[in-house]
Amino acid sequence: MALTETVPAAAPPAHEGILRRQALRESAARTYARSLPIVPVRARGLTIEGADGRRYLDCLSGAGTLALGHNHPVVLEAIRTVLDSGAPLHILDLATPVKDAFTTELFASLPEELAEKGRIQFCGPAGTDAVEAAFTLVRTATGRDGLAAFSGAYHGMTADALAASGGARHAGVARLPYPYSYRCPFGVGGERGAELSARWTENLLDDPKGGVPRPAGMILEPVQGEGGVIPAPADWLRRMRELTAARGIPLIVDEVQTGVGRTGTFWAVEQSGIVPDVLVLSKAIGGSLPLAVIVYREELDAWRPGAHAGTFRGNQLAMAAGTATLAYVRRNGLAGRAAELGATMLARLRGLAAAHDCIGDVRGRGLMIGIEIVDRDADADPLGARPAAPALAAAVQQACLDRGLIVELGGRHSAVVRLLPPLTLTDEQADAVLDRLADAIAAAVRTAPGPTGSSPTTLRGTPA
């Protein structure tokens, strides 16, 4: 008999096998799974529990989809009610009580001018399809083809949505400068930068030799999300509304990520007082399930039956969950709560920026917050901006995950740490998020090549 006996190696944890099979089976196009190698098995509110037993504070919220966080009781109850009722789950674009309730609740939340004379088109389940529908609508209504869009934009992954997004190469889209104070394309920043952006836009639209025929529509985001959490100034938005209205150009506002209280008002356009011709909505309106619509002025309703269709535009469960979400946000004043808590978080983050020179800018609206990570060893430009530091931003994201905090990256070089917590975030949860983020930034700086930078610090009690 052998003096030693071979002990079988322990089987790897189940979640590691799941991750391994995902890497083998899924396409190279997968995104979030690369930077967030976790296997969620349970979730409630802000918290996700992984298959490995770890708990995470989720400040990605389904890329802004989860206005009420994971599995909110009112959402689950709405879904159960439909399931228990025996109602059809798939109805194309037929009318149902569930659909009627959703439309009624949605219209009750819209700017009055749009709600009174608005029409709604239910689209395929993703926001990008609603963008495509908006483009089809304005082209049909105006008889024109071109589009005006802005640098840094993101409108989706289908053909025309991509063409109107930053980085696309499409001759049919005129690219206009979006006001970005920290990296102002005109080198001046602030109100002056926004003024020059508006002047450039007006000149290009009116220049007969500018190479830009009058477009079928202009599309913009009131806060660019994927572009790096860049809020548009209210005066600039009002100027875009004036320019388009005076020239008969329908204004399309993409509120896929900014809607349903995210930025501190129910719809981000309310902060400027503008009323667009077309409002593109998705993400949070479905209460965590796939749903996308456009709402537009009735005078644009010139397309023929079937001009924009989709098999899954009648998602009954999403409509029920969306109705519950819209009503809960409205009745509980969560938009105002997002404005208040967001302002507190921004103030604390700006205090952190004063202690860490790798933070170039802190910005946002409501609970849509961005922290731009920069190369602290590089020379600043005349406005004080340093080059983006994507590797350090990725290290911050990883350090956050190590500390049980899920954040996303965005911006031109994926160097903006983005926070999109649910609107139900408590003060105590906000403190926990900010403390973990502060610790992660300090850890990433300590391990980064070059000077160690500022000493570790936390946000609790940091002066505004």
Disulfide bonds with the S-S distance in Angstrom:
none
